[in-house]
Amino acid sequence: MTSAAIFVYDYSTSGVAYSGGRYHALLMAHAMAHAGADVTVVTNTVPAARADLDDVSAPVRYITTPGYDPAEVADDFDVVVVAPTGGFHPPFYSCAEQVAARCGAALAVLNYESANWFNKYAPTPDHPEVWDYWRRVVVRGGIVLSSTLEADRHARDYYRSDVGALRFEQCYPPLNSVVADRVPHGDKDGSVLYFARPFHDHKGGGDVLALPASAFAGRTLRLVFGGPVDVEFVAALEAKFATVPGASVEVHNRIPDSTKFALLARAGAVLFPSWFEGFGYPPVEAAYLGTESVCYDLPVLRETLGDVATLVPVGEVDALADALDAVLTQPRPGPVLRAAVAGKVRFDLVGERLVAALDPAPGPLTAHPPAGRYTVLWGPWAVEDIDLTTPRPDALDFPPMPSFGAATPAAGSRVAISLTTWSPAPVTGSHLRRGDEVVGADRVTPGERRGTWRRTDCAFTVPADWVGADLAMVVHGADGAPARAREVLRVVEAAPR
């Protein structure tokens, strides 16, 4: 592999909000460039984290396309990597797929979590449709690149390919060790560091509030926010510490890596009460800087931290406080902590591993659909479009969501659409609906079966003015009952290949 495009969707229009997945993807891009690859990042707005990375590697090209227009990404690539989002943005995924098809490149999804894994540990399970797009990236074949062995283990039960080869790879994300190595080590101030995201309950904000205030006597709790500061959370901690001698709260917001690593190097410990992590940057970074962490007992943290993990049962706040006191009182030597993680995450080492893991040879891995004037974007478009009252099961023999579309000009003012869907029940008919207008399928062709799921190909001819509109696709059996949940789609102009 000599050239790669890494697609990143930044939630913040200003680019300043922190996201672990986006940070992972940018570090990955620069580590690969450091290893000699030609790397391009395609994004809607350049994240602020780029400023931490421009001087640590060979140049990385950035293409900014707010609407993810494939015509604005004109280079050729060997592999196209998608850093998926926890939200919904169909043009982002479609752009990556179209660019890969134009180049004949392999598609890869950066898998830092999957529904079957997240919902096993998170205190509040998320709807499986959140991950639909992740699966669509490689459903025609490609590479599933997992952050950890634990992620890879769950990924192999989660991702499926309809056509083309599916290859599973694992590589730990790089740490920005170039900047971390510039920070002086050894001068500790006894502070406790917590990377705060209290609006997500699996990040343990409630557990921090439940800790006995006496655990912070004589200490500063430094809160690092990657996005907006949660003022109510801060106020609750300040009120909690008001009567504790020497306890204080200090807030840091959207800090660069140099400041983050300096805080980590000085800290007595990192508090990390997360109920789920795909990797867990803070405790690994802390260990690299010679600082202890106290975490909940997650298999992924046993893997990443090894023998230097200080873990307590999930949700046991008193045990968390006791472990925090123990590591603050008798910390392990910094070099021991650093040695446990450096070989996994050092920037130069990981760059070489990533280049090897993403090499599509002997390829081709991805079976791209034929070129056409139109393509199809698949919903949902927003969380409001998901029927949260009827959750779909995670553990499926073949994912139901990967439907594919190829639309081409037809006679007169009509457009021909070919769609593929998967369902557990036999499909004998299908229709597309736009408001009150309905177009039945010209042809419904049953296909192969994968486990309990059967492929069905459907062909339609729709009015040309349906291009760009929201359409609902319904498939049903001989009795007229729906064979699976409806899907929402839009036919749009495709970028020329």
Residue, then its C-alpha position, 0 to 999 in steps of 0.5 A: m500500500t502506497s496511498a491511503a485516504i482516511f475519511v473523518y467526519d467532525y461533529s464540530t463545525s469549528g473543528v475544536a470539539y474532541s472526539g476519541g475516534r477522530y483523534h485516533a483517525l488523525l494520529m493514524a494518518h500521521a503515523m502512516a505518513h511517518a512510515g512513508a505512506d502517501v496519506t490524505v485526510v478527507t473531512n468536512t472541517v479540519p479538526a483542531a487536533r491537526a495542530d498537534l500533529d503537523d510537526v510529528s510526521a511527513p506531510v499529510r494532505y487535507i481535503t476539506t469538503p463540507g458536503y462530502d462531494p466525491a468530485e472534490v476528492a480527485d486523487d487515486f488511492d490504494v485503500v480508503v479508510v472510513a473512521p465511522t461516526g456515532g451519528f448519521h451522515p449518509p453523504f460522508y459514507s457515500c463519498a468514501e464508497q464512491v471515491a473507492a469505486r472510482c479508484g478501484a481501492a479497497l474499503a476499510v472501516l476503523n472499528y473501535e467498537s461494535a454494537n454487540w460489544f458496546n451494548k454488552y458493557a454500557p449501562t445504557p445500551d444504544h440502538p443497533e442502527v447507530w452502527d448500520y453505516w459501519r457495517r455498510v462500509v465493508v459489506r461488499g468486502g474490505i478490511v475491518l481494522s480493529s483498535t484492540l484484540e478485544a474489538d477484533r474478537h467482537a468484530r468477527d461476530y458482527y461484520r459480514s460481507d455480501v460479495g468480495a473478501l472480508r479481512f480482519e486486522q488489528c492494530y493499536p492506535p498510535l500515541n502522540s509519543v513524539v510530543a509526549d517525549r518532549v515533556p519532562h517526566g518525574d515531577k509529581d504534584g499529587s493531582v488526580l486527572y479525570f477526562a470528563r464527558p459526563f453527558h455519556d453515562h458510560k464514561g462514569g461521570g456519575d461515579v465520580l460524583a458518587l466518590p467520597a469527597s474525603a478521597f480528594a483531601g489535600r488534592t486537586l481534581r483536574l477535569v479535562f473537557g474535550g468539548p463544552v464544559d459541563v458547568e453543572f457537573v463542575a458546580a456539583l464537584e465544587a460543592k462536594f469538595a467545599t468542606v474537604p480540607g485542601a480539596s479543589v477542582e480545576v477545569h481545563n478545556r480543549i487543550p493541546d497535546s503538549t498541555k495534556f501530556a504535561l498534566l499527565a506527567r505531573a499527575g499522581a493518578v488518572l481516574f478512569p471509571s469508564w463502563f465501556e471503552g474501545f481502547g481507552y487513550p487516557p490510561v495508556e497515555a498516563a502509563y506512557l508518561g509514568t503515571e498510574s491509572v485507576c479504572y473499572d475492570l474491563p477486558v480491553l484495559r487488561e489488554t492495553l495496560g497489561d500488568v500495570a492495570t489497577l482495576v476494580p469491579v465495574g460500578e463499585v465506587d468505594a473500591l475505586a476510592d480505595a484503589l485511588d488512595a493505594v496508587l497515590t500512596q505507593p505508585r509504581p516506578g514510571p519506567v515500569l508503567r511506560a514499558a508496559v505500553a510503549g511497544k503497543v502504541r509508540f508512534d513510529l512503530v504503529g505507523e509501520r504496522l498500520v501500513a502493513a495492516l491496510d495493504p490490500a495486496p493481493g486484492p482486490l478486496t472490495a467488489h465495487p458496484p458498476a458505475g452509473r449516473y446515480t447512486v443511492l444514499w441510505g437512511p436513517w438520516a437522524v436519530e429521530d428516524i429510528d423506531l427506538t420502541t422496537p429494538r432490533p437484535d444485535a446478533l444476526d447471521f447476516p446484517p439486515m441493513p446492507s441494501f445497495g443501490a445502483a440507479t441508471p437513466a431509463a426511458g424518458s423522464r424515469v430512472a431505473i433503480s436496482l436495490t438489494t436487501w436482506s430479510p429473514a422472511p421470504v420476499t415476494g414483492s416490494h414497493l417504493r413510496r414517496g408521500d402518497e405516491v407508490v411505485g411497485a417493483d418491476r422485478v423481485t429476484p430471490g437470491e442466496r441465503r446466509g444463515t437465516w437471512r436471504r438476499t433479494d434483488c429488486a428493480f424499480t423504474v421511478p419518476a425522475d423527479w423522485v431524485g433527491a426525495d426521501l423514499a421508503m422501501v418496503v418488502h413483503g411476503a406472499d401474505g402481504a406482511p412486511a418481511r422486514a422493517r422499511e428502509v429510507l433512501r434517496v437517489v442522488e447524482a453520482a460523481p463521475r468515475 
